[in-house]
Amino acid sequence: MAKRETATIKDVANLAGVSIATVSRVLNNLGVVNPETERKVLSAVNMLHYQRNAVARSLKLKVTKSIGILVPEISNTFFTEIVEQLEKLLGPLGYALLLCSSENSVQEEKRKLAFLLERNVDALLVIPVSDIGEHFASPALSHIPLVMLDRKIDSLACDVILTDNRKGAYDVTKALIREGKTRIGFLGGDNHVHTSIERLHGFLDAMHEEKLEVDSAFILLGGMTQKAGYTVMEQALSMENCPDAFFVVNDMVHIGATSYLISHASREIRSKMVFSTFDYLYYAPLLKFCHYAVDQPLNQMGEAAAQILIRRLDGDEEGFPSTVIIEPTIRVMEDNGGVVTDEKSKAASNVNSPRFDRVFS
């Protein structure tokens, strides 16, 4: 069967008995065409099943109305929540998001960056894998707005949106100490990832302020993934005199560590283990070892990123490069055993529950 030919804008103009320019004005909602002419054009569009060629249009206008999004892993709920927020803000403005995963690999990050540039995205929003960033300084990006979210690369001049990672880690470590914990380990992390380094500094700030000993054997870096969490929890429990309290570097490591405890730890160990952690997502209360969690302001982060992207796309370079740092909230998991000990944690414990406006199947 012969392939049906695609209708062109010229076909629409001929059927409606108008010029190509008139069809263009109708399709772009310019409001300078009389109602009867507009009706004829739209009728012709429907009869011919005409679909505008976005690729051809982008070549002519030199814009694609697309924004490249590059994240370390799509399975990380924190990253997908950010993407969802950006879609809500940028979609109504006519932008499409092209989402890619760098799979926690610098080499894959380079490949996916090239992929997005080949598709002529108008701007990029990146959560980088590490502190290696020469590929983001390529001349090919010189005229493309670049915003980094959640993590930064110090050597790059670009707009950045961050949570105050150090302060968040400090606050939840202090919460464990107020609960009476004096031996606290650090679980997960990567010394090439900005957020991990800042969270380690925050943890150490709290421990040193309270003059508590930090056992270097239980500063267990190993990655930012679920697999890393599972592995470092196994490693911690295999050593003598393992602490019964840990600060956990992020949500994925938290899930991995919890999985190991539930699957392999004795009832006695499970009954004593306590976590404080970075990230509070909709399933956070189900992670029963967690007493305190840093709740990152996803809506604010998404809004700030979208606003900067729009400004840069409009040619507004004021304040470049800008750094926005947003203070997180500390959540107390009272049902898990967390203790409200100060005004800040009392206020946080009264904040609304995690989002339940989502539909899953």
C-alpha positions as CSV (number, residue, x, y, z in Angstrom):
1,M,0.0,0.0,0.0
2,A,1.4,3.4,-1.0
3,K,2.4,5.7,1.9
4,R,-0.1,8.6,2.3
5,E,1.6,11.9,1.4
6,T,1.7,14.4,4.2
7,A,-0.2,17.6,3.6
8,T,1.7,20.8,3.4
9,I,0.9,24.3,4.4
10,K,0.5,25.1,0.7
11,D,-2.2,22.3,0.4
12,V,-4.1,24.0,3.3
13,A,-3.8,27.4,1.7
14,N,-5.1,26.0,-1.7
15,L,-8.1,24.2,-0.1
16,A,-9.1,27.3,2.0
17,G,-8.5,29.6,-0.9
18,V,-6.1,31.9,1.0
19,S,-2.4,32.7,1.0
20,I,0.2,30.7,2.9
21,A,0.9,33.8,5.0
22,T,-2.8,33.8,6.1
23,V,-2.6,30.1,7.1
24,S,0.5,30.9,9.1
25,R,-1.2,33.8,10.9
26,V,-4.1,31.5,11.9
27,L,-1.9,28.7,13.1
28,N,0.2,31.1,15.2
29,N,-2.9,32.7,16.8
30,L,-1.8,36.2,15.7
31,G,-5.5,37.4,15.8
32,V,-5.3,39.5,12.6
33,V,-7.6,37.3,10.4
34,N,-11.3,37.7,10.1
35,P,-13.4,34.9,11.7
36,E,-14.8,33.5,8.4
37,T,-11.3,33.2,7.0
38,E,-10.0,31.6,10.2
39,R,-12.9,29.1,10.0
40,K,-12.0,28.1,6.4
41,V,-8.3,27.6,7.3
42,L,-9.1,25.5,10.4
43,S,-11.6,23.5,8.4
44,A,-8.9,22.8,5.7
45,V,-6.4,21.8,8.5
46,N,-8.9,19.2,9.8
47,M,-9.8,17.9,6.4
48,L,-6.2,17.4,5.4
49,H,-5.0,16.2,8.8
50,Y,-2.3,18.8,8.5
51,Q,0.4,18.7,11.1
52,R,3.1,21.4,11.3
53,N,6.6,20.2,10.8
54,A,8.4,21.2,14.0
55,V,11.8,20.4,12.6
56,A,11.4,22.5,9.6
57,R,10.0,25.3,11.7
58,S,12.9,25.1,14.1
59,L,15.4,25.4,11.3
60,K,13.7,28.5,10.0
61,L,13.3,30.2,13.4
62,K,16.6,28.7,14.9
63,V,14.7,27.6,18.0
64,T,13.4,24.1,18.8
65,K,11.3,25.0,21.9
66,S,13.1,22.0,23.6
67,I,15.2,21.9,26.8
68,G,17.7,19.1,27.5
69,I,17.5,17.5,30.9
70,L,20.5,15.4,32.0
71,V,20.3,13.5,35.3
72,P,22.5,10.8,36.9
73,E,19.8,8.2,37.0
74,I,16.1,8.2,36.1
75,S,15.3,5.6,38.9
76,N,16.1,8.2,41.6
77,T,12.7,9.6,42.6
78,F,14.3,12.9,43.7
79,F,15.5,13.6,40.1
80,T,12.2,12.6,38.5
81,E,10.2,14.8,41.0
82,I,12.4,17.8,39.8
83,V,11.7,16.9,36.2
84,E,8.0,16.7,36.9
85,Q,8.1,20.2,38.4
86,L,9.9,21.6,35.4
87,E,7.4,20.0,33.0
88,K,4.5,21.7,34.9
89,L,6.3,25.1,34.7
90,L,7.8,25.0,31.2
91,G,5.2,22.8,29.3
92,P,2.6,25.6,29.3
93,L,5.1,27.9,27.8
94,G,5.5,25.6,24.8
95,Y,8.7,23.9,25.8
96,A,9.3,20.1,25.5
97,L,11.8,18.4,27.8
98,L,14.2,15.9,26.4
99,L,15.2,13.7,29.4
100,C,18.5,11.7,29.4
101,S,20.2,9.6,32.1
102,S,24.0,9.7,32.4
103,E,23.8,6.4,34.4
104,N,26.3,7.8,37.0
105,S,29.0,7.7,34.4
106,V,31.1,10.7,33.2
107,Q,31.6,9.0,29.8
108,E,27.8,8.4,29.4
109,E,27.3,12.0,30.5
110,K,29.5,13.2,27.7
111,R,27.7,11.0,25.2
112,K,24.3,12.2,26.3
113,L,25.4,15.8,26.3
114,A,26.5,15.4,22.6
115,F,23.1,13.7,21.8
116,L,21.2,16.7,23.2
117,L,23.4,19.2,21.4
118,E,22.9,17.4,18.1
119,R,19.2,17.9,18.6
120,N,19.7,21.7,18.9
121,V,18.1,22.1,22.4
122,D,17.5,25.7,23.3
123,A,18.9,25.2,26.9
124,L,20.2,22.6,29.2
125,L,19.4,21.7,32.8
126,V,22.0,19.3,34.3
127,I,22.5,17.4,37.6
128,P,26.1,16.5,37.0
129,V,27.6,13.1,37.9
130,S,30.8,14.4,39.4
131,D,33.2,17.4,39.7
132,I,34.6,16.6,36.2
133,G,33.2,19.2,33.9
134,E,35.4,20.1,31.0
135,H,32.8,18.8,28.6
136,F,30.4,21.5,29.8
137,A,32.9,24.1,28.9
138,S,32.9,23.1,25.2
139,P,32.5,26.0,22.6
140,A,29.4,24.1,21.4
141,L,27.7,25.3,24.6
142,S,28.8,28.9,24.4
143,H,25.4,30.2,23.2
144,I,23.2,27.7,25.1
145,P,21.9,28.6,28.6
146,L,23.1,26.0,31.1
147,V,21.7,25.6,34.6
148,M,23.0,23.2,37.1
149,L,20.7,21.9,39.8
150,D,21.3,20.2,43.1
151,R,25.0,19.8,42.4
152,K,27.7,22.2,41.1
153,I,31.1,22.0,39.4
154,D,33.3,24.7,40.8
155,S,35.3,25.2,37.6
156,L,32.3,26.2,35.6
157,A,30.7,29.6,35.2
158,C,27.0,28.8,35.0
159,D,23.8,29.4,36.9
160,V,23.3,27.0,39.9
161,I,20.4,26.1,42.1
162,L,21.3,24.3,45.4
163,T,19.9,23.2,48.7
164,D,22.0,24.2,51.7
165,N,23.4,20.7,52.0
166,R,25.9,21.4,54.8
167,K,23.3,23.0,57.0
168,G,20.7,20.2,56.4
169,A,23.2,17.5,57.3
170,Y,24.3,19.5,60.4
171,D,20.7,19.8,61.6
172,V,19.7,16.2,61.3
173,T,23.0,15.0,62.9
174,K,22.4,17.4,65.8
175,A,18.9,15.9,66.1
176,L,20.5,12.4,66.5
177,I,22.8,13.8,69.2
178,R,20.0,15.5,71.1
179,E,18.2,12.1,71.1
180,G,21.3,10.7,73.0
181,K,23.4,9.2,70.2
182,T,27.1,9.7,70.6
183,R,28.6,7.2,68.1
184,I,27.3,8.1,64.7
185,G,28.7,6.9,61.3
186,F,28.4,8.3,57.8
187,L,26.8,6.1,55.2
188,G,27.3,6.4,51.4
189,G,28.7,9.2,49.3
190,D,31.3,10.1,46.7
191,N,34.2,12.5,47.2
192,H,33.7,13.7,43.6
193,V,30.1,14.8,44.1
194,H,29.4,18.3,45.5
195,T,26.4,17.3,47.6
196,S,28.2,14.4,49.2
197,I,31.1,16.5,50.2
198,E,28.9,19.3,51.7
199,R,26.8,16.7,53.6
200,L,30.0,15.2,55.1
201,H,31.2,18.6,56.2
202,G,27.8,19.2,57.8
203,F,27.9,15.9,59.6
204,L,31.5,16.6,60.9
205,D,30.5,20.2,61.9
206,A,27.8,18.8,64.3
207,M,30.1,16.0,65.7
208,H,33.0,18.4,66.3
209,E,30.8,21.1,67.8
210,E,29.6,18.5,70.4
211,K,33.2,17.2,70.9
212,L,32.2,13.7,69.8
213,E,34.7,11.3,68.4
214,V,34.4,10.6,64.7
215,D,35.5,7.0,63.9
216,S,37.0,7.2,60.4
217,A,36.4,3.4,59.9
218,F,32.7,4.3,59.8
219,I,32.9,7.1,57.3
220,L,31.8,4.7,54.6
221,L,31.7,6.3,51.2
222,G,30.9,4.1,48.3
223,G,28.5,5.8,46.0
224,M,25.1,7.5,45.8
225,T,23.0,4.6,44.6
226,Q,20.8,1.9,46.1
227,K,23.4,-0.7,45.5
228,A,26.0,1.5,47.3
229,G,23.7,1.7,50.3
230,Y,23.2,-2.0,50.4
231,T,26.9,-2.6,50.2
232,V,28.1,-0.1,52.7
233,M,25.5,-1.2,55.3
234,E,26.7,-4.7,54.8
235,Q,30.3,-3.5,55.3
236,A,29.4,-1.5,58.4
237,L,27.8,-4.5,60.1
238,S,30.7,-6.8,59.3
239,M,33.0,-4.7,61.4
240,E,33.4,-4.8,65.2
241,N,31.8,-2.1,67.4
242,C,29.5,-0.8,64.6
243,P,27.6,2.3,65.6
244,D,23.8,2.0,66.0
245,A,23.2,5.4,64.4
246,F,24.2,6.7,60.9
247,F,23.7,9.8,58.8
248,V,22.8,8.5,55.4
249,V,23.9,10.6,52.4
250,N,20.8,10.4,50.2
251,D,17.5,8.7,49.5
252,M,18.9,6.0,47.2
253,V,21.6,5.0,49.7
254,H,18.9,5.1,52.4
255,I,16.7,2.6,50.6
256,G,19.7,0.3,49.9
257,A,20.8,0.3,53.5
258,T,17.3,-0.3,54.8
259,S,16.9,-3.2,52.4
260,Y,20.1,-4.8,53.7
261,L,19.0,-4.4,57.4
262,I,15.5,-5.9,56.7
263,S,16.9,-8.8,54.7
264,H,20.0,-9.7,56.7
265,A,20.4,-8.0,60.1
266,S,19.3,-9.7,63.3
267,R,16.2,-8.6,65.1
268,E,18.5,-7.2,67.9
269,I,20.4,-5.0,65.5
270,R,17.3,-3.8,63.7
271,S,15.7,-2.8,67.0
272,K,18.6,-0.5,67.8
273,M,19.5,1.0,64.4
274,V,18.6,4.7,63.8
275,F,19.2,6.8,60.7
276,S,19.0,10.5,59.9
277,T,19.1,11.1,56.2
278,F,19.1,13.6,53.4
279,D,15.8,13.6,51.3
280,Y,12.2,13.2,52.4
281,L,10.0,11.9,49.6
282,Y,6.5,10.6,49.5
283,Y,7.4,7.2,50.8
284,A,9.8,8.5,53.6
285,P,7.6,7.4,56.6
286,L,7.8,3.8,55.4
287,L,11.6,3.7,55.9
288,K,11.3,2.7,59.6
289,F,14.9,3.2,60.8
290,C,14.8,6.9,59.9
291,H,14.1,9.3,62.8
292,Y,15.0,12.6,61.0
293,A,15.1,13.6,57.3
294,V,16.2,16.7,55.4
295,D,13.2,17.7,53.2
296,Q,14.5,19.5,50.1
297,P,12.2,22.2,48.7
298,L,11.6,20.6,45.3
299,N,8.9,23.1,44.3
300,Q,11.2,26.0,45.0
301,M,14.1,24.4,43.3
302,G,12.1,23.7,40.2
303,E,10.6,27.2,40.1
304,A,14.0,28.9,40.5
305,A,15.5,26.7,37.8
306,A,12.6,27.4,35.4
307,Q,12.7,31.2,36.1
308,I,16.4,31.4,35.3
309,L,16.1,29.3,32.2
310,I,13.3,31.5,30.9
311,R,15.3,34.7,31.6
312,R,18.4,33.3,29.9
313,L,16.3,32.1,26.9
314,D,14.9,35.7,26.6
315,G,18.5,37.0,26.5
316,D,18.5,38.4,30.0
317,E,22.1,37.9,31.3
318,E,21.7,40.0,34.5
319,G,23.5,38.5,37.5
320,F,25.2,35.8,35.5
321,P,26.4,33.4,36.8
322,S,23.9,33.3,39.7
323,T,23.9,30.9,42.6
324,V,20.6,30.3,44.4
325,I,20.9,28.4,47.8
326,I,17.6,27.3,49.4
327,E,17.3,26.3,53.0
328,P,15.7,22.8,53.5
329,T,13.3,21.7,56.2
330,I,14.0,19.1,58.8
331,R,11.3,16.4,59.3
332,V,10.9,14.4,62.5
333,M,9.6,10.9,62.1
334,E,7.8,10.6,65.4
335,D,6.1,7.3,64.5
336,N,9.6,5.8,63.9
337,G,10.9,7.1,67.2
338,G,12.1,10.6,66.3
339,V,12.0,13.1,69.1
340,V,10.8,16.7,68.7
341,T,13.4,18.6,70.8
342,D,13.4,22.2,69.6
343,E,11.2,24.9,68.0
344,K,12.5,24.2,64.5
345,S,11.8,20.5,64.6
346,K,8.4,21.2,66.3
347,A,7.5,23.4,63.3
348,A,8.7,20.8,60.8
349,S,6.7,18.0,62.4
350,N,3.5,20.0,61.7
351,V,4.2,20.4,58.0
352,N,1.8,18.6,55.7
353,S,2.4,14.9,54.9
354,P,4.3,13.8,51.7
355,R,2.5,14.4,48.4
356,F,-0.3,12.1,47.6
357,D,-1.5,13.9,44.5
358,R,0.1,11.3,42.3
359,V,-1.5,8.3,40.5
360,F,0.5,5.1,40.2
361,S,-0.4,1.8,38.5
